[in-house]
Amino acid sequence: MGDYRGFWVFIEQLQGRVSDVGLELLGKARELADATNTYVGALLLGDFSKAKAKELISYGADKVYLFSHEKLATYHSLAYTKLVCQAVTQEKPEALFIGATPLGANLAPRVAAQLETGLSAHCVDLRLGEDGILEQIVPGFGGTMMAVIICPEKRPQMATVMPGVFPKPEPQDRQGEVISMAVEITEKDLVPRVVEFKAKEQKTVALDGASVVVCGGYGMGSKENWQLLEELARLLGGAVGATRPAVDEGWAPEEVMIGQSGKIVHPKLYIGAGVSGIMHHVVGVQDSEIIVVINKDPNAPFFQVCDFGVVGDATQVLPAFIGKLKERQKRACDFLSIETPQMNEGPYSPDSKGDSQ
Ligand SMILES: Cc1cc2nc3c(=O)[nH]c(=O)nc-3n(C[C@H](O)[C@H](O)[C@H](O)COP(=O)(O)OP(=O)(O)OC[C@H]3O[C@@H](n4cnc5c(N)ncnc54)[C@H](O)[C@@H]3O)c2cc1C
């Protein structure tokens, strides 16, 4: 075990553009490495120059292991697995972190299986225990508790982490080295190949970076009631998010699922309606500045972590919120003698039943 040193990050790239998740993991690896007096390694595969690879040093890497080859420009399961395993076997890092992205979900288990080590998927935190061993935090047992996972007998310790869990570090003026690694791949390693990339249609306001998120859960009850969330989000200039059961019901697209296996959001205001507050979801919203929860069950776990809670039926409370907002907006527009914006003309006007709740 003593032979293994350094916290490594696999740097994901798509069509030559480094993804933020790799940089976020570099920031966390830097923190862990500083605390244990070791180094940070960045593993970069693609068609990159040394100068481009050097940029990773400013985000916290001490050593960048660069596998550069035109055939690595796009992801190939077998070739990438082979080269990552080769580097790890040769250099012996004590930990390897990979983004919990579709690419990471393909690569990480392959690498862990080949190296015969453990892998904690979808971690929501990485920290050091008292004995200096890496603790990998994952919601467990139906999301009712946080499980602390350690890998006591195998190295490297491997973990995947969703984009957005850790902040992206600011680039700094730092020293480090880029190490060019030999790329030995055969045609056989390139057999499963990416044929084409297609951008997914963006159906909703982007959750990433939204300062207001209005999120609906299974308690919203129907696709029709979902419109209440969309109207409130529009009025607040925010985005709509969903829990997994709401996505499963088809009320919202999968891209807006929030939580451990969805998106991690950091808005100024998060409003959760008909959401129970199971840990799998809460980990995706817990860094919101203000959390407001609407739930008809006063014992819903979400009330324990929120800043403001409304015990009530969301299909009545939301129209009341909407009505009040419209009323305020109308007053402001009247005061400024300007026309009230078009979006005011929804079913939940200040005079509707919602306002009287
Ligand atoms: C490995 C794993 C990963 C997961 N990842 C995620 C994830 O990323 N994101 C995620 O969301 N889930 C995830 N889940 C699922 C998660 O465990 C919960 O099942 C889910 O978050 C619960 O969603 P919910 O709160 O919408 O539904 P429920 O738990 O069914 O809660 C519905 C709530 O609505 C309330 N309610 C009912 N009617 C009304 C009403 N009219 N007005 C107001 N309140 C009402 C109820 O009191 C209840 O509290 C994951 C599960 C596993 C096992």
PDBQT file of the ligand as one rigid body, heavy atoms in Angstrom, charges set to zero:
ROOT
HETATM    1  C1  LIG A 401     -29.320   4.928  -6.433  1.00  0.00    +0.000 C 
HETATM    2  C2  LIG A 401     -30.484   5.877  -6.433  1.00  0.00    +0.000 A 
HETATM    3  C3  LIG A 401     -30.323   7.127  -6.989  1.00  0.00    +0.000 A 
HETATM    4  C4  LIG A 401     -31.375   8.034  -6.981  1.00  0.00    +0.000 A 
HETATM    5  N1  LIG A 401     -31.187   9.258  -7.522  1.00  0.00    +0.000 NA
HETATM    6  C5  LIG A 401     -32.177  10.181  -7.464  1.00  0.00    +0.000 A 
HETATM    7  C6  LIG A 401     -31.985  11.516  -7.976  1.00  0.00    +0.000 A 
HETATM    8  O1  LIG A 401     -30.933  11.866  -8.504  1.00  0.00    +0.000 OA
HETATM    9  N2  LIG A 401     -33.011  12.385  -7.852  1.00  0.00    +0.000 N 
HETATM   10  C7  LIG A 401     -34.212  12.053  -7.265  1.00  0.00    +0.000 A 
HETATM   11  O2  LIG A 401     -35.088  12.921  -7.177  1.00  0.00    +0.000 OA
HETATM   12  N3  LIG A 401     -34.424  10.808  -6.807  1.00  0.00    +0.000 NA
HETATM   13  C8  LIG A 401     -33.454   9.859  -6.892  1.00  0.00    +0.000 A 
HETATM   14  N4  LIG A 401     -33.695   8.611  -6.412  1.00  0.00    +0.000 N 
HETATM   15  C9  LIG A 401     -35.027   8.296  -5.897  1.00  0.00    +0.000 C 
HETATM   16  C10 LIG A 401     -35.173   8.746  -4.432  1.00  0.00    +0.000 C 
HETATM   17  O3  LIG A 401     -34.726   7.732  -3.563  1.00  0.00    +0.000 OA
HETATM   18  C11 LIG A 401     -36.635   9.083  -4.065  1.00  0.00    +0.000 C 
HETATM   19  O4  LIG A 401     -37.442   7.980  -4.391  1.00  0.00    +0.000 OA
HETATM   20  C12 LIG A 401     -37.183  10.317  -4.793  1.00  0.00    +0.000 C 
HETATM   21  O5  LIG A 401     -36.311  11.417  -4.652  1.00  0.00    +0.000 OA
HETATM   22  C13 LIG A 401     -38.539  10.697  -4.201  1.00  0.00    +0.000 C 
HETATM   23  O6  LIG A 401     -39.156  11.617  -5.068  1.00  0.00    +0.000 OA
HETATM   24  P1  LIG A 401     -40.421  12.449  -4.595  1.00  0.00    +0.000 P 
HETATM   25  O7  LIG A 401     -40.061  13.225  -3.390  1.00  0.00    +0.000 OA
HETATM   26  O8  LIG A 401     -40.909  13.181  -5.787  1.00  0.00    +0.000 OA
HETATM   27  O9  LIG A 401     -41.516  11.344  -4.289  1.00  0.00    +0.000 OA
HETATM   28  P2  LIG A 401     -42.063  10.778  -2.925  1.00  0.00    +0.000 P 
HETATM   29  O10 LIG A 401     -40.956  10.308  -2.052  1.00  0.00    +0.000 OA
HETATM   30  O11 LIG A 401     -43.143   9.811  -3.300  1.00  0.00    +0.000 OA
HETATM   31  O12 LIG A 401     -42.686  12.035  -2.206  1.00  0.00    +0.000 OA
HETATM   32  C14 LIG A 401     -43.838  12.719  -2.625  1.00  0.00    +0.000 C 
HETATM   33  C15 LIG A 401     -44.132  13.757  -1.557  1.00  0.00    +0.000 C 
HETATM   34  O13 LIG A 401     -45.196  14.579  -1.984  1.00  0.00    +0.000 OA
HETATM   35  C16 LIG A 401     -46.037  14.857  -0.889  1.00  0.00    +0.000 C 
HETATM   36  N5  LIG A 401     -47.348  15.172  -1.443  1.00  0.00    +0.000 N 
HETATM   37  C17 LIG A 401     -48.269  14.327  -1.982  1.00  0.00    +0.000 A 
HETATM   38  N6  LIG A 401     -49.305  15.038  -2.467  1.00  0.00    +0.000 NA
HETATM   39  C18 LIG A 401     -49.047  16.343  -2.233  1.00  0.00    +0.000 A 
HETATM   40  C19 LIG A 401     -49.713  17.550  -2.490  1.00  0.00    +0.000 A 
HETATM   41  N7  LIG A 401     -50.897  17.567  -3.146  1.00  0.00    +0.000 N 
HETATM   42  N8  LIG A 401     -49.157  18.700  -2.091  1.00  0.00    +0.000 NA
HETATM   43  C20 LIG A 401     -47.974  18.732  -1.453  1.00  0.00    +0.000 A 
HETATM   44  N9  LIG A 401     -47.283  17.605  -1.165  1.00  0.00    +0.000 NA
HETATM   45  C21 LIG A 401     -47.795  16.439  -1.570  1.00  0.00    +0.000 A 
HETATM   46  C22 LIG A 401     -46.008  13.618  -0.024  1.00  0.00    +0.000 C 
HETATM   47  O14 LIG A 401     -46.316  13.937   1.307  1.00  0.00    +0.000 OA
HETATM   48  C23 LIG A 401     -44.545  13.167  -0.209  1.00  0.00    +0.000 C 
HETATM   49  O15 LIG A 401     -43.727  13.695   0.824  1.00  0.00    +0.000 OA
HETATM   50  C24 LIG A 401     -32.648   7.675  -6.424  1.00  0.00    +0.000 A 
HETATM   51  C25 LIG A 401     -32.799   6.402  -5.863  1.00  0.00    +0.000 A 
HETATM   52  C26 LIG A 401     -31.749   5.511  -5.883  1.00  0.00    +0.000 A 
HETATM   53  C27 LIG A 401     -31.951   4.151  -5.268  1.00  0.00    +0.000 C 
ENDROOT
TORSDOF 0
